[in-house]
Amino acid sequence: MERKKTGRPSKGDRTRIETRVPTPLYHAAKSRAETRGMTLNDLLGELLAAEVGLPYQSQEGLPLTKAS
């Protein structure tokens, strides 16, 4: 029997970065992302890309499969 992989599929070549910001800044950024209908990760990716002058390609959400 083949073992089923767990977790979500990869979104491509990505590197994890971590940072700490003041709590009010986090909440403001999270709120802005929600207002724009995007994830906080994509908002931060867009802002960082604009700062360094590189394009940011967010990936569409992965399709959900219907549970049986």
C-alpha positions in Angstrom: 0.0 0.0 0.0 1.4 3.4 -1.0 1.8 5.9 1.8 -0.3 9.1 1.4 1.7 12.4 1.6 0.4 14.8 4.3 0.5 18.6 4.3 -0.2 21.0 1.5 1.6 20.8 -1.8 4.6 23.2 -2.3 4.0 26.6 -3.8 7.3 26.5 -5.6 10.8 27.7 -4.8 10.5 29.7 -1.6 12.8 30.5 1.3 11.5 31.0 4.8 12.4 34.2 6.6 11.4 35.2 10.2 11.3 38.6 11.8 9.8 40.2 14.8 7.8 43.4 14.6 5.9 45.5 17.1 2.4 44.0 17.8 0.5 47.1 16.5 2.4 46.8 13.2 1.6 43.1 12.9 -2.1 43.8 13.5 -2.2 46.7 11.0 -0.4 44.6 8.3 -2.8 41.7 8.9 -5.8 44.0 8.7 -4.5 45.5 5.5 -3.9 42.1 3.9 -7.5 41.0 4.9 -8.9 44.2 3.4 -7.1 43.5 0.2 -8.3 39.9 0.2 -4.8 38.4 0.4 -2.6 36.6 2.9 -0.2 38.5 5.1 2.6 36.5 3.4 1.6 37.9 0.0 1.3 41.4 1.3 4.7 41.3 2.8 6.1 39.7 -0.3 4.7 42.5 -2.5 6.1 45.2 -0.1 9.5 43.6 0.0 9.6 43.2 -3.8 8.7 46.9 -4.3 11.5 47.9 -1.9 14.2 45.9 -3.7 12.8 46.4 -7.2 12.0 42.8 -8.1 8.7 41.4 -9.2 6.6 39.3 -6.8 4.5 36.5 -8.2 1.9 35.3 -5.7 0.5 32.0 -6.5 -3.2 31.4 -6.6 -4.7 29.4 -3.8 -4.4 25.7 -4.2 -7.7 24.0 -5.2 -9.5 22.1 -2.5 -10.5 18.6 -3.3 -13.9 17.4 -2.4 -14.0 15.1 0.6 -15.5 11.7 -0.1 
